[in-house]
Amino acid sequence: MTSPSTARISIIGAGPGGLTCARILQRHGIAVTVYDRDPHRDARNQGGTLDLHADDGQLALREAGLLDEFFALARPEGQEMRELNPAGELLTHHVAAPDELFKPEIDRGQLRTLLLDSLQPGTVRWGHSLHRVSGPADGPRTLHFADGTTAETDLVIGADGASSRVRPILSPAVPQYTGVHFLEAWFDDVETRHAALSELVGQGGAHAADGERALFAQRNSGGHLRVYVIRKRPADWLTAAGLSTEDTAGVRAHLLAEFADWSPRMRQLIADNDGPYVDRPIFALPVPHTWAHHPTATLLGDAAHLMPPLGVGVNLAMLDASDLALALARSATVDEAIRAYENTMLPRATDIAKMLEGRAEDLLSTDVPDFGDDDTRP
């Protein structure tokens, strides 16, 4: 049986979960390689802001030895939350106390940089888009990349999100559309170019809904703001309407017509964006999602338990990553470690997924959803 200290361990995906797992493994003297499809670390925007919770995401960062560095970057003021009505009137307002650190905000890109910089040089192999995994369940496995190269491994960890290429060797499950659709809009230099919206949203998030449609605005660092336009629509509604995200003016006109009875102030969150909209239909894995144990493969984060974006995604991925890395550090064999990890992770994920099942429509509710953990990245 393979020992974690001598195993060839491969993580697919350099997101927060995969990088957290790699960091904790290296802190325990266990070698690991991370493969990611991006050609380099700065190849694309990493998405919006996240709130890392004291009882999961922050626990993982403590095991990674990065909690102090996180707090140096985090924005406790980002815990502010405003609930507005379609007229733009303030209904409820939470302002974080000066010492409140339960779930401070950090940009996804800042968190990724923090984790990347903590790894040993050469840990991440950029430009490696996984095509498939082959080999017997008892190993070794072969990773087949899109460029035709391969790598042999004793353990493959799927941290590659909703469209995981590792998941098929463990489970036939595929994400299903929830019926809820996001369009993401970006605003830059909001303090000067969009001062009215900066005042409307505040330092954290602002949500407004009428039961059929909703807007959620999310402050990012560096003077940026993201707004999610949320409605129940078919996944392909843009195409069906003769639109595409390249037609910014056409999409904007369509949205303004849909939100015609909202106040002009609120409609600025739709119409004053800088650049194109981003199409983000919301998918989730079936509940429960489990699989038979394999001694050479496992999953974490969205690859294992994709859920609606209601405040758990990245936090749960990082907790998974910590649990898996610690199991490998404390077990005599890789097989034993995977069993221990899955015995903890799968029941936890199932319980949370059952609570959130069918609740994507909560995003349209006039109650305030917990949006801080931005799970909308594909």
C-alpha positions as CSV (number, residue, x, y, z in Angstrom):
1,M,0.0,0.0,0.0
2,T,1.3,3.5,-0.9
3,S,2.4,5.8,1.8
4,P,1.4,9.5,1.5
5,S,5.1,10.4,2.0
6,T,6.2,8.5,-1.1
7,A,3.0,8.8,-3.2
8,R,2.8,10.8,-6.4
9,I,-0.1,13.1,-5.5
10,S,-1.7,15.2,-8.2
11,I,-4.3,18.0,-7.7
12,I,-6.3,19.1,-10.6
13,G,-7.3,22.8,-10.4
14,A,-5.5,25.8,-8.9
15,G,-8.5,27.3,-7.2
16,P,-8.8,28.0,-3.5
17,G,-9.5,24.4,-2.6
18,G,-6.7,22.8,-4.7
19,L,-4.1,25.4,-3.5
20,T,-5.1,25.1,0.1
21,C,-4.7,21.3,-0.1
22,A,-1.3,21.7,-1.7
23,R,-0.1,24.2,0.9
24,I,-1.1,22.1,3.9
25,L,0.4,19.0,2.3
26,Q,3.7,20.8,1.8
27,R,3.6,22.1,5.4
28,H,3.6,18.4,6.4
29,G,6.5,17.5,4.1
30,I,4.3,15.7,1.5
31,A,5.2,16.3,-2.1
32,V,2.4,17.4,-4.5
33,T,1.9,18.7,-8.0
34,V,-1.0,21.0,-9.0
35,Y,-2.2,21.0,-12.6
36,D,-4.2,23.9,-14.0
37,R,-5.6,24.7,-17.4
38,D,-4.7,28.4,-17.3
39,P,-1.5,29.2,-19.3
40,H,-0.2,31.3,-16.4
41,R,-1.3,32.6,-13.0
42,D,-2.5,35.9,-14.3
43,A,-4.3,34.6,-17.4
44,R,-7.8,35.7,-16.4
45,N,-9.8,37.5,-13.8
46,Q,-10.5,35.3,-10.8
47,G,-14.0,36.5,-10.0
48,G,-15.5,38.5,-7.2
49,T,-15.1,38.8,-3.5
50,L,-15.5,36.0,-0.9
51,D,-16.3,36.0,2.8
52,L,-14.2,33.4,4.6
53,H,-16.0,32.1,7.7
54,A,-14.4,31.6,11.1
55,D,-15.7,28.0,11.3
56,D,-14.5,26.7,7.9
57,G,-12.5,28.9,5.5
58,Q,-10.5,30.5,8.3
59,L,-9.9,27.1,9.9
60,A,-8.3,25.9,6.7
61,L,-6.1,29.0,6.5
62,R,-5.0,28.4,10.0
63,E,-3.9,24.9,9.1
64,A,-2.1,26.5,6.1
65,G,-0.3,28.9,8.3
66,L,-1.7,31.8,6.5
67,L,-4.4,33.2,8.8
68,D,-2.4,36.3,9.8
69,E,-1.6,37.1,6.1
70,F,-5.3,36.7,5.3
71,F,-6.4,39.2,8.0
72,A,-3.8,41.7,6.6
73,L,-5.5,41.5,3.2
74,A,-9.1,41.1,4.3
75,R,-11.8,43.8,4.5
76,P,-13.8,43.5,7.8
77,E,-15.9,46.4,6.6
78,G,-17.0,44.2,3.7
79,Q,-19.3,42.4,6.1
80,E,-21.7,45.3,5.8
81,M,-25.0,44.2,4.3
82,R,-27.9,46.4,3.0
83,E,-31.4,45.2,2.0
84,L,-33.1,47.6,-0.3
85,N,-36.5,47.6,-2.0
86,P,-37.0,48.2,-5.8
87,A,-37.4,51.9,-5.0
88,G,-33.9,52.0,-3.6
89,E,-35.1,52.6,0.0
90,L,-33.1,51.0,2.8
91,L,-35.0,48.3,4.6
92,T,-32.3,46.7,6.8
93,H,-28.7,47.5,7.4
94,H,-26.0,45.4,9.1
95,V,-22.7,47.2,9.9
96,A,-19.9,45.1,11.2
97,A,-18.5,46.0,14.6
98,P,-14.8,47.0,14.6
99,D,-13.7,43.7,16.1
100,E,-16.1,41.5,14.0
101,L,-14.0,39.0,12.1
102,F,-16.5,36.1,11.6
103,K,-16.6,36.4,7.8
104,P,-14.4,39.3,6.5
105,E,-14.2,39.8,2.7
106,I,-11.3,39.1,0.4
107,D,-11.1,39.2,-3.4
108,R,-10.8,35.8,-4.9
109,G,-7.7,36.9,-6.8
110,Q,-6.0,38.1,-3.6
111,L,-6.7,34.8,-1.9
112,R,-5.4,32.9,-4.9
113,T,-2.2,35.0,-4.9
114,L,-1.7,34.5,-1.2
115,L,-2.0,30.7,-1.6
116,L,0.2,30.6,-4.7
117,D,2.9,32.6,-3.1
118,S,3.0,30.2,-0.2
119,L,3.8,27.1,-2.3
120,Q,7.2,25.8,-3.2
121,P,8.4,27.0,-6.7
122,G,7.2,24.8,-9.5
123,T,4.3,23.3,-7.6
124,V,1.8,24.5,-10.1
125,R,2.1,23.2,-13.7
126,W,0.3,25.8,-15.8
127,G,-1.2,25.1,-19.2
128,H,-2.2,21.6,-18.3
129,S,-5.9,21.2,-19.2
130,L,-7.0,17.7,-18.1
131,H,-8.8,15.8,-20.8
132,R,-9.4,12.5,-18.9
133,V,-8.1,10.1,-16.3
134,S,-7.4,6.5,-17.1
135,G,-6.0,3.5,-15.2
136,P,-7.4,1.0,-12.7
137,A,-9.1,2.0,-9.5
138,D,-6.2,0.6,-7.5
139,G,-3.8,2.6,-9.5
140,P,-1.6,3.9,-10.8
141,R,-3.7,6.5,-12.7
142,T,-2.7,8.3,-15.9
143,L,-3.6,11.9,-16.4
144,H,-4.2,12.8,-20.1
145,F,-3.9,16.5,-20.9
146,A,-5.4,18.3,-23.9
147,D,-1.9,19.0,-25.4
148,G,-1.3,15.2,-25.7
149,T,1.1,14.9,-22.7
150,T,0.4,12.4,-19.8
151,A,1.5,12.0,-16.2
152,E,1.3,9.0,-14.0
153,T,0.0,9.4,-10.4
154,D,-0.8,7.4,-7.3
155,L,-3.6,9.8,-6.2
156,V,-5.6,12.3,-8.3
157,I,-7.6,14.9,-6.4
158,G,-10.3,16.6,-8.4
159,A,-10.4,20.2,-7.3
160,D,-11.5,21.3,-10.7
161,G,-15.0,22.7,-10.1
162,A,-18.4,22.2,-11.6
163,S,-17.1,20.8,-14.9
164,S,-14.7,18.4,-13.2
165,R,-12.8,16.0,-15.5
166,V,-11.9,13.9,-12.5
167,R,-15.5,13.3,-11.4
168,P,-16.4,10.8,-14.2
169,I,-14.0,8.2,-12.9
170,L,-15.9,8.2,-9.6
171,S,-19.5,9.2,-10.4
172,P,-21.7,9.5,-13.5
173,A,-23.4,12.6,-12.0
174,V,-23.4,15.8,-13.9
175,P,-24.6,19.3,-12.7
176,Q,-28.2,20.2,-13.5
177,Y,-29.5,23.6,-14.2
178,T,-31.4,25.1,-11.3
179,G,-33.6,27.4,-13.3
180,V,-32.0,30.5,-11.9
181,H,-29.8,32.7,-14.1
182,F,-27.2,35.3,-13.2
183,L,-25.9,38.1,-15.4
184,E,-22.8,39.7,-14.0
185,A,-22.0,43.3,-14.5
186,W,-18.8,45.1,-13.6
187,F,-18.2,48.7,-12.5
188,D,-14.7,50.3,-12.2
189,D,-13.4,53.3,-10.2
190,V,-16.8,53.5,-8.5
191,E,-15.8,56.2,-6.0
192,T,-15.4,58.7,-8.8
193,R,-17.1,57.3,-11.9
194,H,-20.1,55.7,-10.1
195,A,-20.2,57.7,-6.9
196,A,-24.0,57.4,-6.6
197,L,-23.8,53.6,-6.8
198,S,-20.9,53.6,-4.3
199,E,-23.1,55.4,-1.8
200,L,-26.0,53.1,-2.5
201,V,-24.1,49.9,-2.0
202,G,-21.8,50.9,0.8
203,Q,-18.6,48.9,1.7
204,G,-20.1,45.4,1.5
205,G,-23.1,44.1,-0.3
206,A,-26.6,45.3,-1.2
207,H,-29.5,43.2,-2.2
208,A,-32.9,44.0,-3.6
209,A,-35.7,41.8,-4.9
210,D,-39.4,41.8,-5.8
211,G,-40.0,38.0,-5.7
212,E,-39.4,37.6,-9.5
213,R,-36.2,39.3,-10.1
214,A,-33.3,40.5,-7.9
215,L,-30.1,42.5,-7.9
216,F,-27.1,41.8,-5.7
217,A,-24.3,44.4,-5.7
218,Q,-20.9,43.3,-4.2
219,R,-18.1,45.7,-3.3
220,N,-14.6,44.4,-4.4
221,S,-11.3,46.0,-3.5
222,G,-9.5,48.5,-5.7
223,G,-12.6,50.6,-6.4
224,H,-14.5,47.8,-8.2
225,L,-18.1,46.7,-7.9
226,R,-19.9,43.6,-9.2
227,V,-23.6,43.4,-9.7
228,Y,-25.5,40.1,-10.3
229,V,-28.8,40.4,-12.2
230,I,-30.9,37.4,-11.0
231,R,-34.0,35.9,-12.6
232,K,-35.7,32.6,-13.3
233,R,-35.0,32.0,-17.0
234,P,-34.0,29.1,-19.2
235,A,-30.3,28.6,-19.4
236,D,-30.2,29.6,-23.0
237,W,-32.6,32.6,-22.7
238,L,-30.0,35.0,-24.2
239,T,-29.9,33.0,-27.5
240,A,-33.6,32.5,-27.5
241,A,-34.0,36.3,-27.2
242,G,-31.6,36.8,-30.1
243,L,-29.0,38.3,-27.8
244,S,-25.4,37.5,-26.8
245,T,-23.1,38.9,-24.2
246,E,-21.2,40.6,-27.0
247,D,-24.3,42.8,-27.6
248,T,-24.0,44.9,-24.5
249,A,-26.4,47.5,-25.7
250,G,-29.0,44.9,-26.6
251,V,-28.8,43.0,-23.3
252,R,-28.9,46.3,-21.4
253,A,-32.1,47.4,-23.2
254,H,-33.7,44.0,-22.6
255,L,-32.9,44.2,-18.8
256,L,-34.1,47.8,-18.5
257,A,-37.4,46.8,-20.0
258,E,-37.7,43.9,-17.5
259,F,-36.9,46.2,-14.6
260,A,-39.0,49.0,-15.9
261,D,-41.0,49.4,-12.6
262,W,-37.8,49.7,-10.5
263,S,-36.5,53.1,-9.6
264,P,-34.1,54.9,-11.8
265,R,-31.5,54.8,-9.0
266,M,-31.7,51.0,-8.9
267,R,-31.7,50.6,-12.6
268,Q,-28.3,52.3,-12.7
269,L,-27.0,48.9,-11.3
270,I,-28.1,47.4,-14.6
271,A,-27.4,50.1,-17.1
272,D,-24.2,51.9,-16.0
273,N,-21.8,48.9,-16.1
274,D,-18.3,49.1,-17.7
275,G,-17.9,46.5,-20.4
276,P,-19.9,43.4,-21.3
277,Y,-22.2,41.3,-19.2
278,V,-21.1,37.8,-18.1
279,D,-23.5,34.9,-18.6
280,R,-23.7,32.7,-15.4
281,P,-26.5,30.1,-15.3
282,I,-26.6,28.4,-11.9
283,F,-26.1,24.7,-11.8
284,A,-26.0,22.2,-8.9
285,L,-25.1,18.5,-8.5
286,P,-27.9,16.0,-7.6
287,V,-28.5,15.5,-3.9
288,P,-27.1,13.4,-2.3
289,H,-23.9,13.0,-4.4
290,T,-21.8,10.1,-3.3
291,W,-19.6,7.5,-4.9
292,A,-17.9,4.2,-4.1
293,H,-14.5,4.4,-2.6
294,H,-11.5,4.4,-4.8
295,P,-8.0,4.1,-3.3
296,T,-6.5,6.4,-5.9
297,A,-9.0,9.2,-6.5
298,T,-11.2,11.7,-4.7
299,L,-12.9,15.0,-5.0
300,L,-13.2,18.2,-3.1
301,G,-15.2,21.5,-3.4
302,D,-17.6,22.0,-6.3
303,A,-16.3,18.9,-8.0
304,A,-17.7,16.9,-5.2
305,H,-20.8,18.9,-4.1
306,L,-21.7,21.8,-6.4
307,M,-24.6,23.8,-4.7
308,P,-26.5,27.0,-5.3
309,P,-24.4,30.1,-4.4
310,L,-25.8,30.6,-0.9
311,G,-22.7,31.3,1.0
312,V,-20.9,27.9,1.4
313,G,-19.0,27.1,-1.8
314,V,-15.4,28.3,-1.3
315,N,-15.5,27.9,2.5
316,L,-16.6,24.3,2.1
317,A,-14.0,23.6,-0.6
318,M,-11.2,24.9,1.7
319,L,-12.4,22.9,4.7
320,D,-12.5,19.8,2.4
321,A,-9.0,20.6,1.3
322,S,-7.8,20.9,4.9
323,D,-9.5,17.7,6.0
324,L,-8.0,15.8,3.0
325,A,-4.5,17.1,3.5
326,L,-4.5,16.4,7.2
327,A,-5.9,12.9,6.6
328,L,-3.0,12.2,4.3
329,A,-0.5,13.7,6.8
330,R,-1.8,11.5,9.6
331,S,-2.5,8.2,7.8
332,A,-0.2,5.3,7.0
333,T,-1.5,4.8,3.5
334,V,-3.2,6.9,0.8
335,D,-6.2,4.5,0.8
336,E,-6.7,4.9,4.6
337,A,-6.5,8.7,4.2
338,I,-9.1,8.8,1.5
339,R,-11.5,6.7,3.5
340,A,-11.0,8.9,6.6
341,Y,-11.5,12.1,4.5
342,E,-14.6,10.8,2.6
343,N,-16.2,9.5,5.9
344,T,-16.1,13.1,7.1
345,M,-16.6,15.1,3.9
346,L,-19.5,13.2,2.2
347,P,-21.9,13.2,5.2
348,R,-21.2,16.9,5.8
349,A,-21.7,17.9,2.2
350,T,-24.9,15.8,1.9
351,D,-26.4,17.5,5.0
352,I,-25.6,21.0,3.6
353,A,-26.7,20.1,0.1
354,K,-30.0,18.8,1.4
355,M,-30.6,22.1,3.2
356,L,-29.8,24.1,0.1
357,E,-31.6,21.7,-2.4
358,G,-34.1,23.7,-4.5
359,R,-33.3,26.9,-2.8
360,A,-31.7,28.7,-5.7
361,E,-35.0,30.6,-5.9
362,D,-34.2,32.1,-2.5
363,L,-31.9,34.4,-4.4
364,L,-35.1,36.1,-5.7
365,S,-36.6,36.4,-2.2
366,T,-37.2,39.7,-0.5
367,D,-35.4,38.2,2.5
368,V,-31.6,38.8,2.5
369,P,-29.7,35.7,1.1
370,D,-26.2,35.0,2.3
371,F,-24.3,35.9,-0.9
372,G,-20.8,36.7,0.5
373,D,-19.2,33.5,-0.8
374,D,-19.1,34.1,-4.5
375,D,-19.7,30.7,-6.1
376,T,-20.5,31.9,-9.6
377,R,-17.2,31.1,-11.2
378,P,-17.5,28.2,-13.6
